[in-house]
Amino acid sequence: MDNSRLLLRSGLTLAAAAALPAALAGPSAAASGISVSTTGSTVSVVTSACAQINGSWGTAALLTSRQANFAQGRQVALSGTSVSQSAAWSSVSPGTYTVVVVCSSGSTAGSQSVIVSAPTRPTISATSSPAPSRGVMGGLGGAARDYGPLTLGLGGAMVGAGLVATGWFLRRRSRPYRL
């Protein structure tokens, strides 16, 4: 195969592989111009799309599913710098909300849905278990079990029988006249 065709083919493959994650991601919050996050019952929004006009950056509103327009939501003035403006709402009850940011110029910087989940409460157990009476029992597998004298005696007898059989076999092998 011609080298130029090979380079063209691998270049197209690399371009397709680079574009695939962006195509699969779909519309994102960054494309809408705002970034919304939740921490517990606090919802915050950050944008860099607004310019300051007459000392104001704009307004952000938190809308429930029953509120139809910007004026009905909980409104907060944006604060920040020319690089980044932000707003936050605290004590937001669990549910699904829409955050809308309108710049002081009247243009919408973006809107995004956010879900505020109920806070989880840690469970505290009132029961306690006593500490082990014999401490840590190390070993491989069966070391955590207490064996009785019968089991230990049978194990010792098997080891002893193995030693006697080994000695008898080695003794027989040392005589040259036996097969």
OpenMM code with the backbone's topology and positions (N, CA, C; nanometers):
from openmm import Vec3, app, unit

residues = "MET ASP ASN SER ARG LEU LEU LEU ARG SER GLY LEU THR LEU ALA ALA ALA ALA ALA LEU PRO ALA ALA LEU ALA GLY PRO SER ALA ALA ALA SER GLY ILE SER VAL SER THR THR GLY SER THR VAL SER VAL VAL THR SER ALA CYS ALA GLN ILE ASN GLY SER TRP GLY THR ALA ALA LEU LEU THR SER ARG GLN ALA ASN PHE ALA GLN GLY ARG GLN VAL ALA LEU SER GLY THR SER VAL SER GLN SER ALA ALA TRP SER SER VAL SER PRO GLY THR TYR THR VAL VAL VAL VAL CYS SER SER GLY SER THR ALA GLY SER GLN SER VAL ILE VAL SER ALA PRO THR ARG PRO THR ILE SER ALA THR SER SER PRO ALA PRO SER ARG GLY VAL MET GLY GLY LEU GLY GLY ALA ALA ARG ASP TYR GLY PRO LEU THR LEU GLY LEU GLY GLY ALA MET VAL GLY ALA GLY LEU VAL ALA THR GLY TRP PHE LEU ARG ARG ARG SER ARG PRO TYR ARG LEU".split()
positions = [
    Vec3(0.0848, -0.1174, 0.0000),
    Vec3(0.0000, 0.0000, 0.0000),
    Vec3(0.0890, 0.1232, 0.0000),
    Vec3(0.0471, 0.2234, -0.0683),
    Vec3(0.1192, 0.3489, -0.0805),
    Vec3(0.1259, 0.4184, 0.0560),
    Vec3(0.2421, 0.4777, 0.0899),
    Vec3(0.2582, 0.5431, 0.2197),
    Vec3(0.1649, 0.6617, 0.2375),
    Vec3(0.1387, 0.7380, 0.1342),
    Vec3(0.0507, 0.8546, 0.1469),
    Vec3(-0.0933, 0.8101, 0.1760),
    Vec3(-0.1346, 0.7000, 0.1159),
    Vec3(-0.2698, 0.6494, 0.1434),
    Vec3(-0.2789, 0.5993, 0.2876),
    Vec3(-0.1726, 0.5370, 0.3363),
    Vec3(-0.1701, 0.4893, 0.4735),
    Vec3(-0.1766, 0.6059, 0.5716),
    Vec3(-0.1003, 0.7124, 0.5454),
    Vec3(-0.1032, 0.8294, 0.6323),
    Vec3(-0.2388, 0.8978, 0.6292),
    Vec3(-0.2992, 0.9076, 0.5121),
    Vec3(-0.4309, 0.9690, 0.5005),
    Vec3(-0.5341, 0.8887, 0.5787),
    Vec3(-0.5279, 0.7564, 0.5635),
    Vec3(-0.6239, 0.6697, 0.6321),
    Vec3(-0.6074, 0.6789, 0.7843),
    Vec3(-0.4839, 0.6768, 0.8348),
    Vec3(-0.4642, 0.6853, 0.9795),
    Vec3(-0.4968, 0.8250, 1.0312),
    Vec3(-0.4746, 0.9286, 0.9516),
    Vec3(-0.5128, 1.0632, 0.9926),
    Vec3(-0.6630, 1.0787, 1.0056),
    Vec3(-0.7385, 1.0200, 0.9128),
    Vec3(-0.8843, 1.0245, 0.9218),
    Vec3(-0.9341, 0.9461, 1.0425),
    Vec3(-0.8698, 0.8335, 1.0702),
    Vec3(-0.9088, 0.7532, 1.1864),
    Vec3(-0.8843, 0.8305, 1.3155),
    Vec3(-0.7702, 0.8966, 1.3254),
    Vec3(-0.7404, 0.9753, 1.4451),
    Vec3(-0.8372, 1.0911, 1.4608),
    Vec3(-0.8744, 1.1569, 1.3510),
    Vec3(-0.9693, 1.2679, 1.3583),
    Vec3(-1.1062, 1.2196, 1.4035),
    Vec3(-1.1490, 1.1041, 1.3531),
    Vec3(-1.2779, 1.0491, 1.3935),
    Vec3(-1.2753, 1.0079, 1.5408),
    Vec3(-1.1640, 0.9509, 1.5849),
    Vec3(-1.1534, 0.9102, 1.7253),
    Vec3(-1.1521, 1.0309, 1.8176),
    Vec3(-1.0930, 1.1415, 1.7736),
    Vec3(-1.0899, 1.2624, 1.8568),
    Vec3(-1.2265, 1.3290, 1.8637),
    Vec3(-1.3055, 1.3203, 1.7577),
    Vec3(-1.4367, 1.3851, 1.7545),
    Vec3(-1.5453, 1.3015, 1.8204),
    Vec3(-1.5227, 1.1720, 1.8378),
    Vec3(-1.6253, 1.0835, 1.8920),
    Vec3(-1.6693, 1.1199, 2.0335),
    Vec3(-1.5804, 1.1456, 2.1305),
    Vec3(-1.6285, 1.1809, 2.2647),
    Vec3(-1.7126, 1.3076, 2.2664),
    Vec3(-1.6772, 1.4063, 2.1870),
    Vec3(-1.7550, 1.5298, 2.1841),
    Vec3(-1.8932, 1.5062, 2.1234),
    Vec3(-1.9014, 1.4181, 2.0249),
    Vec3(-2.0302, 1.3898, 1.9626),
    Vec3(-2.1203, 1.3092, 2.0555),
    Vec3(-2.0610, 1.2187, 2.1330),
    Vec3(-2.1412, 1.1363, 2.2243),
    Vec3(-2.1853, 1.2124, 2.3479),
    Vec3(-2.1145, 1.3169, 2.3851),
    Vec3(-2.1466, 1.3900, 2.5076),
    Vec3(-2.2780, 1.4652, 2.4964),
    Vec3(-2.3163, 1.5074, 2.3786),
    Vec3(-2.4420, 1.5796, 2.3607),
    Vec3(-2.4302, 1.7205, 2.4132),
    Vec3(-2.5440, 1.7879, 2.4324),
    Vec3(-2.5387, 1.9251, 2.4820),
    Vec3(-2.4899, 1.9271, 2.6259),
    Vec3(-2.4033, 2.0205, 2.6562),
    Vec3(-2.3473, 2.0268, 2.7910),
    Vec3(-2.3787, 2.1609, 2.8544),
    Vec3(-2.3498, 2.1682, 2.9831),
    Vec3(-2.3732, 2.2925, 3.0556),
    Vec3(-2.2781, 2.4016, 3.0085),
    Vec3(-2.1570, 2.3637, 2.9685),
    Vec3(-2.0623, 2.4632, 2.9214),
    Vec3(-2.1113, 2.5272, 2.7918),
    Vec3(-2.1819, 2.4495, 2.7088),
    Vec3(-2.2337, 2.5052, 2.5842),
    Vec3(-2.3444, 2.6051, 2.6131),
    Vec3(-2.4159, 2.5913, 2.7249),
    Vec3(-2.5233, 2.6840, 2.7565),
    Vec3(-2.4700, 2.8107, 2.8225),
    Vec3(-2.3441, 2.8132, 2.8633),
    Vec3(-2.2848, 2.9330, 2.9200),
    Vec3(-2.2875, 2.9392, 3.0716),
    Vec3(-2.3462, 2.8388, 3.1370),
    Vec3(-2.3511, 2.8388, 3.2830),
    Vec3(-2.3087, 2.7028, 3.3348),
    Vec3(-2.2674, 2.6996, 3.4597),
    Vec3(-2.2331, 2.5759, 3.5282),
    Vec3(-2.3050, 2.5752, 3.6635),
    Vec3(-2.3907, 2.4748, 3.6835),
    Vec3(-2.4717, 2.4660, 3.8047),
    Vec3(-2.4228, 2.3484, 3.8880),
    Vec3(-2.4147, 2.3680, 4.0202),
    Vec3(-2.3746, 2.2594, 4.1097),
    Vec3(-2.4559, 2.2664, 4.2385),
    Vec3(-2.4631, 2.1516, 4.3057),
    Vec3(-2.5329, 2.1453, 4.4347),
    Vec3(-2.4391, 2.0873, 4.5393),
    Vec3(-2.4501, 2.1398, 4.6594),
    Vec3(-2.3797, 2.0860, 4.7755),
    Vec3(-2.4792, 2.0871, 4.8898),
    Vec3(-2.5293, 1.9682, 4.9241),
    Vec3(-2.6321, 1.9605, 5.0275),
    Vec3(-2.7585, 2.0302, 4.9811),
    Vec3(-2.8014, 2.1321, 5.0534),
    Vec3(-2.9215, 2.2063, 5.0155),
    Vec3(-2.8880, 2.3421, 4.9553),
    Vec3(-2.7639, 2.3589, 4.9080),
    Vec3(-2.7212, 2.4835, 4.8457),
    Vec3(-2.7018, 2.4609, 4.6956),
    Vec3(-2.7624, 2.5483, 4.6154),
    Vec3(-2.7471, 2.5439, 4.4696),
    Vec3(-2.6669, 2.6664, 4.4294),
    Vec3(-2.5647, 2.6480, 4.3449),
    Vec3(-2.4843, 2.7613, 4.2995),
    Vec3(-2.4684, 2.7552, 4.1486),
    Vec3(-2.4528, 2.8730, 4.0889),
    Vec3(-2.4356, 2.8854, 3.9442),
    Vec3(-2.3166, 2.9764, 3.9181),
    Vec3(-2.2379, 2.9420, 3.8156),
    Vec3(-2.1216, 3.0213, 3.7757),
    Vec3(-2.1304, 3.0431, 3.6255),
    Vec3(-2.1000, 3.1646, 3.5817),
    Vec3(-2.0991, 3.1967, 3.4395),
    Vec3(-1.9895, 3.2980, 3.4120),
    Vec3(-1.9526, 3.3077, 3.2864),
    Vec3(-1.8586, 3.4128, 3.2459),
    Vec3(-1.9137, 3.4860, 3.1238),
    Vec3(-2.0433, 3.4713, 3.1006),
    Vec3(-2.1052, 3.5256, 2.9803),
    Vec3(-2.1568, 3.6684, 2.9966),
    Vec3(-2.1648, 3.7200, 3.1186),
    Vec3(-2.2271, 3.8512, 3.1408),
    Vec3(-2.1228, 3.9620, 3.1523),
    Vec3(-2.1618, 4.0802, 3.1094),
    Vec3(-2.0783, 4.2004, 3.1229),
    Vec3(-2.1472, 4.2964, 3.2189),
    Vec3(-2.0668, 4.3721, 3.2910),
    Vec3(-2.1233, 4.4640, 3.3899),
    Vec3(-2.1774, 4.5895, 3.3201),
    Vec3(-2.3055, 4.6204, 3.3466),
    Vec3(-2.3701, 4.7395, 3.2921),
    Vec3(-2.4358, 4.8121, 3.4088),
    Vec3(-2.3999, 4.9387, 3.4285),
    Vec3(-2.4528, 5.0217, 3.5374),
    Vec3(-2.4332, 4.9563, 3.6747),
    Vec3(-2.3179, 4.8921, 3.6950),
    Vec3(-2.2857, 4.8323, 3.8238),
    Vec3(-2.3518, 4.6987, 3.8509),
    Vec3(-2.4196, 4.6414, 3.7522),
    Vec3(-2.4888, 4.5140, 3.7718),
    Vec3(-2.4417, 4.4128, 3.6674),
    Vec3(-2.4215, 4.2888, 3.7133),
    Vec3(-2.3832, 4.1803, 3.6227),
    Vec3(-2.5071, 4.1138, 3.5631),
    Vec3(-2.6130, 4.1074, 3.6404),
    Vec3(-2.7352, 4.0409, 3.5963),
    Vec3(-2.8007, 3.9697, 3.7126),
    Vec3(-2.8948, 3.8826, 3.6804),
    Vec3(-2.9718, 3.8130, 3.7828),
    Vec3(-2.9830, 3.6653, 3.7472),
    Vec3(-2.9843, 3.5821, 3.8513),
    Vec3(-3.0063, 3.4393, 3.8342),
    Vec3(-3.1332, 3.4021, 3.9098),
    Vec3(-3.2112, 3.3106, 3.8522),
    Vec3(-3.3362, 3.2691, 3.9156),
    Vec3(-3.3398, 3.1174, 3.9278),
    Vec3(-3.3965, 3.0720, 4.0384),
    Vec3(-3.4161, 2.9302, 4.0653),
    Vec3(-3.5650, 2.9018, 4.0524),
    Vec3(-3.6034, 2.8235, 3.9511),
    Vec3(-3.7440, 2.7972, 3.9221),
    Vec3(-3.7802, 2.6534, 3.9558),
    Vec3(-3.8967, 2.6339, 4.0185),
    Vec3(-3.9497, 2.5000, 4.0392),
    Vec3(-4.0227, 2.4572, 3.9132),
    Vec3(-4.0701, 2.3334, 3.9102),
    Vec3(-4.1402, 2.2846, 3.7914),
    Vec3(-4.2744, 2.3547, 3.7717),
    Vec3(-4.3304, 2.4134, 3.8770),
    Vec3(-4.4594, 2.4832, 3.8667),
    Vec3(-4.4452, 2.6292, 3.8252),
    Vec3(-4.3257, 2.6818, 3.8272),
    Vec3(-4.3041, 2.8221, 3.7916),
    Vec3(-4.2698, 2.8315, 3.6437),
    Vec3(-4.3427, 2.9161, 3.5731),
    Vec3(-4.3323, 2.9214, 3.4274),
    Vec3(-4.2273, 3.0193, 3.3772),
    Vec3(-4.2048, 3.1313, 3.4463),
    Vec3(-4.1120, 3.2300, 3.3904),
    Vec3(-4.0141, 3.2797, 3.4954),
    Vec3(-3.9202, 3.3588, 3.4485),
    Vec3(-3.8089, 3.4084, 3.5284),
    Vec3(-3.8551, 3.4894, 3.6494),
    Vec3(-3.9582, 3.5675, 3.6350),
    Vec3(-4.0036, 3.6574, 3.7415),
    Vec3(-4.0628, 3.5820, 3.8602),
    Vec3(-4.1070, 3.4582, 3.8408),
    Vec3(-4.1696, 3.3827, 3.9489),
    Vec3(-4.0688, 3.3106, 4.0382),
    Vec3(-3.9454, 3.2947, 3.9929),
    Vec3(-3.8457, 3.2181, 4.0681),
    Vec3(-3.7791, 3.2984, 4.1775),
    Vec3(-3.6986, 3.2288, 4.2588),
    Vec3(-3.6179, 3.2937, 4.3617),
    Vec3(-3.5003, 3.3606, 4.2931),
    Vec3(-3.4988, 3.4926, 4.2883),
    Vec3(-3.3970, 3.5669, 4.2153),
    Vec3(-3.2845, 3.6125, 4.3077),
    Vec3(-3.1619, 3.6054, 4.2537),
    Vec3(-3.0424, 3.6491, 4.3250),
    Vec3(-2.9572, 3.7260, 4.2258),
    Vec3(-2.9010, 3.8385, 4.2690),
    Vec3(-2.8131, 3.9174, 4.1827),
    Vec3(-2.6789, 3.8470, 4.1667),
    Vec3(-2.6232, 3.8509, 4.0457),
    Vec3(-2.4913, 3.7942, 4.0202),
    Vec3(-2.3847, 3.8837, 4.0818),
    Vec3(-2.2794, 3.8224, 4.1314),
    Vec3(-2.1660, 3.8982, 4.1830),
    Vec3(-2.0397, 3.8343, 4.1292),
    Vec3(-1.9326, 3.9112, 4.1230),
    Vec3(-1.8071, 3.8551, 4.0753),
    Vec3(-1.7213, 3.9555, 4.0049),
    Vec3(-1.6442, 3.9071, 3.9065),
    Vec3(-1.5507, 3.9893, 3.8300),
    Vec3(-1.5806, 3.9739, 3.6820),
    Vec3(-1.4998, 4.0369, 3.5998),
    Vec3(-1.5195, 4.0245, 3.4553),
    Vec3(-1.4861, 3.8848, 3.4053),
    Vec3(-1.4143, 3.8069, 3.4841),
    Vec3(-1.3794, 3.6698, 3.4469),
    Vec3(-1.4895, 3.5718, 3.4833),
    Vec3(-1.5511, 3.5895, 3.5997),
    Vec3(-1.6490, 3.4921, 3.6483),
    Vec3(-1.7522, 3.5600, 3.7377),
    Vec3(-1.8802, 3.5271, 3.7132),
    Vec3(-1.9887, 3.5775, 3.7970),
    Vec3(-2.0606, 3.4571, 3.8569),
    Vec3(-2.1152, 3.4759, 3.9772),
    Vec3(-2.1789, 3.3632, 4.0436),
    Vec3(-2.2965, 3.4091, 4.1282),
    Vec3(-2.3810, 3.3105, 4.1624),
    Vec3(-2.4939, 3.3320, 4.2527),
    Vec3(-2.5200, 3.2005, 4.3245),
    Vec3(-2.5852, 3.2070, 4.4416),
    Vec3(-2.6125, 3.0861, 4.5183),
    Vec3(-2.7435, 3.1010, 4.5948),
    Vec3(-2.8110, 2.9887, 4.6152),
    Vec3(-2.9323, 2.9811, 4.6949),
    Vec3(-2.9070, 2.8779, 4.8036),
    Vec3(-2.9410, 2.9121, 4.9281),
    Vec3(-2.9244, 2.8176, 5.0384),
    Vec3(-3.0608, 2.7722, 5.0874),
    Vec3(-3.0621, 2.6655, 5.1626),
    Vec3(-3.1836, 2.6051, 5.2199),
    Vec3(-3.2856, 2.5705, 5.1111),
    Vec3(-3.2396, 2.5089, 5.0055),
    Vec3(-3.3277, 2.4664, 4.8965),
    Vec3(-3.3799, 2.3272, 4.9308),
    Vec3(-3.5114, 2.3111, 4.9262),
    Vec3(-3.5695, 2.1802, 4.9587),
    Vec3(-3.5488, 2.0833, 4.8423),
    Vec3(-3.5510, 1.9525, 4.8703),
    Vec3(-3.5273, 1.8525, 4.7669),
    Vec3(-3.6293, 1.8632, 4.6535),
    Vec3(-3.5817, 1.8413, 4.5309),
    Vec3(-3.6672, 1.8465, 4.4135),
    Vec3(-3.5873, 1.8776, 4.2892),
    Vec3(-3.6595, 1.8970, 4.1774),
    Vec3(-3.5971, 1.9312, 4.0503),
    Vec3(-3.6218, 2.0788, 4.0213),
    Vec3(-3.5169, 2.1502, 3.9864),
    Vec3(-3.5240, 2.2937, 3.9639),
    Vec3(-3.4596, 2.3278, 3.8296),
    Vec3(-3.4909, 2.4468, 3.7802),
    Vec3(-3.4260, 2.5018, 3.6620),
    Vec3(-3.3601, 2.6330, 3.7026),
    Vec3(-3.2335, 2.6472, 3.6693),
    Vec3(-3.1592, 2.7690, 3.6979),
    Vec3(-3.1482, 2.8472, 3.5673),
    Vec3(-3.1897, 2.9746, 3.5697),
    Vec3(-3.1838, 3.0622, 3.4533),
    Vec3(-3.1008, 3.1845, 3.4902),
    Vec3(-3.0055, 3.2206, 3.4031),
    Vec3(-2.9219, 3.3377, 3.4257),
    Vec3(-2.9510, 3.4385, 3.3144),
    Vec3(-2.9901, 3.5605, 3.3547),
    Vec3(-3.0150, 3.6698, 3.2606),
    Vec3(-2.9162, 3.7814, 3.2924),
    Vec3(-2.8372, 3.8177, 3.1923),
    Vec3(-2.7371, 3.9232, 3.2092),
    Vec3(-2.8060, 4.0592, 3.2176),
    Vec3(-2.7313, 4.1581, 3.2640),
    Vec3(-2.7882, 4.2932, 3.2777),
    Vec3(-2.8215, 4.3552, 3.1416),
    Vec3(-2.7663, 4.3002, 3.0337),
    Vec3(-2.7989, 4.3484, 2.8999),
    Vec3(-2.9325, 4.2938, 2.8516),
    Vec3(-2.9920, 4.1994, 2.9260),
    Vec3(-3.1197, 4.1404, 2.8885),
    Vec3(-3.1061, 4.0070, 2.8167),
    Vec3(-2.9833, 3.9691, 2.7807),
    Vec3(-2.9631, 3.8402, 2.7134),
    Vec3(-2.9549, 3.7272, 2.8159),
    Vec3(-3.0019, 3.6116, 2.7757),
    Vec3(-2.9978, 3.4950, 2.8634),
    Vec3(-2.8634, 3.4250, 2.8465),
    Vec3(-2.7910, 3.4086, 2.9562),
    Vec3(-2.6614, 3.3405, 2.9526),
    Vec3(-2.6806, 3.1903, 2.9397),
    Vec3(-2.7925, 3.1388, 2.9901),
    Vec3(-2.8201, 2.9968, 2.9794),
    Vec3(-2.9163, 2.9508, 3.0859),
    Vec3(-2.9624, 2.8274, 3.0700),
    Vec3(-3.0489, 2.7650, 3.1702),
    Vec3(-3.0122, 2.6182, 3.1793),
    Vec3(-3.0286, 2.5631, 3.2980),
    Vec3(-2.9918, 2.4234, 3.3207),
    Vec3(-3.0756, 2.3672, 3.4339),
    Vec3(-3.1154, 2.2410, 3.4199),
    Vec3(-3.1906, 2.1726, 3.5259),
    Vec3(-3.0941, 2.1150, 3.6275),
    Vec3(-3.1395, 2.1096, 3.7527),
    Vec3(-3.0582, 2.0557, 3.8602),
    Vec3(-3.1497, 1.9807, 3.9565),
    Vec3(-3.0995, 1.8739, 4.0136),
    Vec3(-3.1758, 1.7948, 4.1108),
    Vec3(-3.1096, 1.8102, 4.2469),
    Vec3(-3.1889, 1.8537, 4.3442),
    Vec3(-3.1417, 1.8645, 4.4821),
    Vec3(-3.1962, 1.7430, 4.5560),
    Vec3(-3.1075, 1.6607, 4.6080),
    Vec3(-3.1506, 1.5396, 4.6768),
    Vec3(-3.1605, 1.5641, 4.8266),
    Vec3(-3.2383, 1.4787, 4.8900),
    Vec3(-3.2566, 1.4896, 5.0347),
    Vec3(-3.1255, 1.4557, 5.1044),
    Vec3(-3.0930, 1.5257, 5.2112),
    Vec3(-2.9683, 1.4955, 5.2813),
    Vec3(-2.9763, 1.3580, 5.3471),
    Vec3(-2.8656, 1.2890, 5.3448),
    Vec3(-2.8605, 1.1574, 5.4096),
    Vec3(-2.8175, 1.1750, 5.5531),
    Vec3(-2.8822, 1.1048, 5.6399),
    Vec3(-2.8489, 1.1105, 5.7824),
    Vec3(-2.7689, 0.9865, 5.8179),
    Vec3(-2.6572, 1.0044, 5.8838),
    Vec3(-2.5790, 0.8868, 5.9215),
    Vec3(-2.6506, 0.8071, 6.0296),
    Vec3(-2.6441, 0.6759, 6.0174),
    Vec3(-2.7056, 0.5905, 6.1185),
    Vec3(-2.5992, 0.5533, 6.2211),
    Vec3(-2.6375, 0.5605, 6.3460),
    Vec3(-2.5467, 0.5278, 6.4554),
    Vec3(-2.6012, 0.4038, 6.5245),
    Vec3(-2.5189, 0.3045, 6.5344),
    Vec3(-2.5598, 0.1792, 6.5963),
    Vec3(-2.5339, 0.1858, 6.7463),
    Vec3(-2.6344, 0.1451, 6.8250),
    Vec3(-2.6213, 0.1492, 6.9699),
    Vec3(-2.5716, 0.0168, 7.0263),
    Vec3(-2.5579, -0.0835, 6.9410),
    Vec3(-2.5120, -0.2134, 6.9894),
    Vec3(-2.3604, -0.2188, 6.9831),
    Vec3(-2.3034, -0.2960, 7.0763),
    Vec3(-2.1594, -0.3159, 7.0741),
    Vec3(-2.1311, -0.4623, 7.0980),
    Vec3(-2.0191, -0.5070, 7.0484),
    Vec3(-1.9811, -0.6470, 7.0672),
    Vec3(-1.8573, -0.6505, 7.1550),
    Vec3(-1.8460, -0.7536, 7.2380),
    Vec3(-1.7285, -0.7620, 7.3254),
    Vec3(-1.6028, -0.7921, 7.2449),
    Vec3(-1.4907, -0.7523, 7.2992),
    Vec3(-1.3629, -0.7777, 7.2339),
    Vec3(-1.3315, -0.9264, 7.2418),
    Vec3(-1.2571, -0.9795, 7.1444),
    Vec3(-1.2207, -1.1215, 7.1494),
    Vec3(-1.1389, -1.1517, 7.2746),
    Vec3(-1.1655, -1.2661, 7.3357),
    Vec3(-1.0991, -1.2995, 7.4618),
    Vec3(-0.9581, -1.3503, 7.4417),
    Vec3(-0.9246, -1.4061, 7.3236),
    Vec3(-0.7927, -1.4648, 7.3031),
    Vec3(-0.7050, -1.3825, 7.2116),
    Vec3(-0.7458, -1.2630, 7.1740),
    Vec3(-0.6646, -1.1804, 7.0867),
    Vec3(-0.6706, -1.2285, 6.9427),
    Vec3(-0.5723, -1.1898, 6.8660),
    Vec3(-0.5678, -1.2244, 6.7247),
    Vec3(-0.5153, -1.3653, 6.7093),
    Vec3(-0.5857, -1.4439, 6.6261),
    Vec3(-0.5423, -1.5808, 6.5999),
    Vec3(-0.4954, -1.5879, 6.4551),
    Vec3(-0.3652, -1.5734, 6.4319),
    Vec3(-0.3111, -1.5746, 6.2966),
    Vec3(-0.2955, -1.7156, 6.2447),
    Vec3(-0.2762, -1.7281, 6.1166),
    Vec3(-0.2549, -1.8586, 6.0561),
    Vec3(-0.3215, -1.8664, 5.9212),
    Vec3(-0.3210, -1.9847, 5.8646),
    Vec3(-0.3790, -2.0049, 5.7328),
    Vec3(-0.5086, -2.0823, 5.7451),
    Vec3(-0.6207, -2.0135, 5.7371),
    Vec3(-0.7500, -2.0795, 5.7304),
    Vec3(-0.7998, -2.1327, 5.8626),
    Vec3(-0.7560, -2.2501, 5.9035),
    Vec3(-0.8120, -2.3172, 6.0190),
    Vec3(-0.7574, -2.2727, 6.1521),
    Vec3(-0.6719, -2.1744, 6.1557),
    Vec3(-0.6103, -2.1320, 6.2802),
    Vec3(-0.7085, -2.0608, 6.3726),
    Vec3(-0.8207, -2.0173, 6.3215),
    Vec3(-0.9165, -1.9455, 6.4040),
    Vec3(-1.0097, -2.0409, 6.4773),
    Vec3(-0.9934, -2.1697, 6.4594),
    Vec3(-1.0804, -2.2679, 6.5228),
    Vec3(-1.0047, -2.3383, 6.6349),
    Vec3(-1.0727, -2.3636, 6.7434),
    Vec3(-1.0104, -2.4306, 6.8567),
    Vec3(-1.0341, -2.5815, 6.8437),
    Vec3(-0.9263, -2.6574, 6.8164),
    Vec3(-0.9392, -2.8025, 6.8004),
    Vec3(-0.9240, -2.8708, 6.9360),
    Vec3(-0.9956, -2.9799, 6.9533),
    Vec3(-0.9902, -3.0547, 7.0782),
    Vec3(-0.8714, -3.1495, 7.0834),
    Vec3(-0.8497, -3.2185, 7.1970),
    Vec3(-0.7345, -3.3082, 7.2116),
    Vec3(-0.7413, -3.4309, 7.1202),
    Vec3(-0.8616, -3.4781, 7.0871),
    Vec3(-0.8745, -3.5941, 6.9984),
    Vec3(-0.8219, -3.5597, 6.8586),
    Vec3(-0.8607, -3.4438, 6.8073),
    Vec3(-0.8160, -3.4029, 6.6741),
    Vec3(-0.6649, -3.3830, 6.6716),
    Vec3(-0.6107, -3.3211, 6.7751),
    Vec3(-0.4664, -3.3004, 6.7803),
    Vec3(-0.3917, -3.4331, 6.7945),
    Vec3(-0.4450, -3.5272, 6.8711),
    Vec3(-0.3817, -3.6587, 6.8875),
    Vec3(-0.3805, -3.7376, 6.7574),
    Vec3(-0.4917, -3.7346, 6.6832),
    Vec3(-0.4961, -3.8046, 6.5544),
    Vec3(-0.3997, -3.7407, 6.4542),
    Vec3(-0.3907, -3.6100, 6.4534),
    Vec3(-0.2962, -3.5430, 6.3635),
    Vec3(-0.1525, -3.5782, 6.3969),
    Vec3(-0.1193, -3.5822, 6.5260),
    Vec3(0.0159, -3.6206, 6.5681),
    Vec3(0.0470, -3.7644, 6.5302),
    Vec3(-0.0525, -3.8552, 6.5429),
    Vec3(-0.0321, -3.9956, 6.5063),
    Vec3(-0.0058, -4.0089, 6.3564),
    Vec3(-0.0746, -3.9308, 6.2749),
    Vec3(-0.0535, -3.9372, 6.1300),
    Vec3(0.0855, -3.8864, 6.0924),
    Vec3(0.1323, -3.7806, 6.1568),
    Vec3(0.2668, -3.7304, 6.1305),
    Vec3(0.3698, -3.8345, 6.1743),
    Vec3(0.3500, -3.8966, 6.2889),
    Vec3(0.4422, -4.0002, 6.3372),
    Vec3(0.4458, -4.1201, 6.2437),
    Vec3(0.3280, -4.1633, 6.1943),
    Vec3(0.3236, -4.2758, 6.1014),
    Vec3(0.3960, -4.2408, 5.9720),
    Vec3(0.3853, -4.1183, 5.9276),
    Vec3(0.4568, -4.0760, 5.8070),
    Vec3(0.6067, -4.0794, 5.8265),
    Vec3(0.6536, -4.0382, 5.9441),
    Vec3(0.7969, -4.0419, 5.9715),
    Vec3(0.8499, -4.1851, 5.9777),
    Vec3(0.7746, -4.2755, 6.0412),
    Vec3(0.8155, -4.4167, 6.0499),
    Vec3(0.8193, -4.4777, 5.9107),
    Vec3(0.7199, -4.4534, 5.8259),
    Vec3(0.7164, -4.5085, 5.6911),
    Vec3(0.8318, -4.4547, 5.6073),
    Vec3(0.8651, -4.3286, 5.6235),
    Vec3(0.9765, -4.2702, 5.5492),
    Vec3(1.1085, -4.3342, 5.5906),
    Vec3(1.1292, -4.3540, 5.7203),
    Vec3(1.2518, -4.4186, 5.7692),
    Vec3(1.2623, -4.5626, 5.7205),
    Vec3(1.1543, -4.6378, 5.7237),
    Vec3(1.1554, -4.7768, 5.6776),
    Vec3(1.1863, -4.7847, 5.5284),
    Vec3(1.1296, -4.6940, 5.4462),
    Vec3(1.1536, -4.6933, 5.3025),
    Vec3(1.2996, -4.6605, 5.2725),
    Vec3(1.3548, -4.5603, 5.3408),
    Vec3(1.4950, -4.5245, 5.3169),
    Vec3(1.5893, -4.6349, 5.3616),
    Vec3(1.5556, -4.7061, 5.4659),
    Vec3(1.6378, -4.8169, 5.5124),
    Vec3(1.6404, -4.9299, 5.4109),
    Vec3(1.5269, -4.9614, 5.3498),
    Vec3(1.5195, -5.0676, 5.2501),
    Vec3(1.5955, -5.0291, 5.1241),
    Vec3(1.5936, -4.9006, 5.0845),
    Vec3(1.6599, -4.8573, 4.9628),
    Vec3(1.8125, -4.8595, 4.9781),
    Vec3(1.8631, -4.8562, 5.1006),
    Vec3(2.0087, -4.8510, 5.1191),
    Vec3(2.0721, -4.9877, 5.0998),
    Vec3(1.9963, -5.0987, 5.1024),
    Vec3(2.0526, -5.2322, 5.0795),
    Vec3(2.0540, -5.2616, 4.9292),
    Vec3(2.1709, -5.2919, 4.8742),
    Vec3(2.1820, -5.3112, 4.7302),
    Vec3(2.1218, -5.4430, 4.6796),
    Vec3(2.1067, -5.5436, 4.7630),
    Vec3(2.0634, -5.6747, 4.7134),
    Vec3(1.9115, -5.6875, 4.7108),
    Vec3(1.8353, -5.5884, 4.7478),
    Vec3(1.6897, -5.5974, 4.7427),
    Vec3(1.6353, -5.5117, 4.6294),
    Vec3(1.5260, -5.5569, 4.5709),
    Vec3(1.4598, -5.4797, 4.4666),
    Vec3(1.3581, -5.3969, 4.5287),
] * unit.nanometer
topology = app.Topology()
chain = topology.addChain("A")
for resn in residues:
    res = topology.addResidue(resn, chain)
    for name in ("N", "CA", "C"):
        topology.addAtom(name, app.Element.getBySymbol(name[0]), res)
